[in-house]
Amino acid sequence: MKYFISLVVGILAGSVLLLAGLYLNPFVARQSLSPVAVSDDMLAVLDYSLAPSESLLFTNDGESLRKPYPLKVQELWEPAIQKTWVTVTELANARGEPAGVGIKFSSKSEKSRPLRGEALVDSVWHIYLPGRGTLLVQQVENYWSLLRDIVGPARLSSSDSWRGNWHGSITVGPEALGTARVVGGSGEFDSVSAEAMESVNATVYSALEGPVAMHGSLNIARTSESSAQ
């Protein structure tokens, strides 16, 4: 019996050390400043809410923490799209004024590597800005810092929530400099070559309901090659 108890204690201790190592991993690099953030040729700054109830539509497999909205919206439970979620949301400009509508398709990436601080998501934005045109944004996102700094503490909290002031970039590719790839569709964006960076600002997160006061911002800037044309 004492050997069994020692085995159980050893497994528990190893699990705790592994989780602590993942959480405090010193080899996980912080997101550096993106060239989009200091670009002089910004095409658009688009803000939106990450709270499902503040979107026009949100749906997933129906079993995740973030519940589909509105009620009775079709859930994505089919095996091929079970790890995908879709958001349709209003987009606002830097002054907080309505700017357009965005449809975002997101899927968990098989390239995620927790030991390397990578909780990756592949996503595509379809953006329509009335009077301006359309854009498509393809990106790879890393949610590791957000999971470590917000989601984890919320689940460990006696109040099942996190409150604070957190801001961070989530875009890590697919472009070489860690920016998202932007393709112009129509209007003033026709044939435009651009890049983007998406960031998140959070003040309240619930371990029971998901994002409460959390907003995203998508900064889109023309590339140097496009600007020179």
Secondary structure, 3 states (H helix, E strand, C coil): CHHHHHHHHHHHHHHHHHHHHHHCCCCCCCCCCCHHHHCCCEEEEEEEECCHHHCCEEECCCCCCCCCECCCCCCCCCHHHCCEEEEEEEEECCCCCEEEEEEEEEEECCCCEHHHCECEEEEEEEEEECCCEEEEEEEEEECHHHHHHHHHHHHHCCCCEEEEEEEEECEEECCCCCCEEEEEEEECCCCCEEEEEEEEEEEEEECCCEEEEEEEEEEEEECHHHHHC
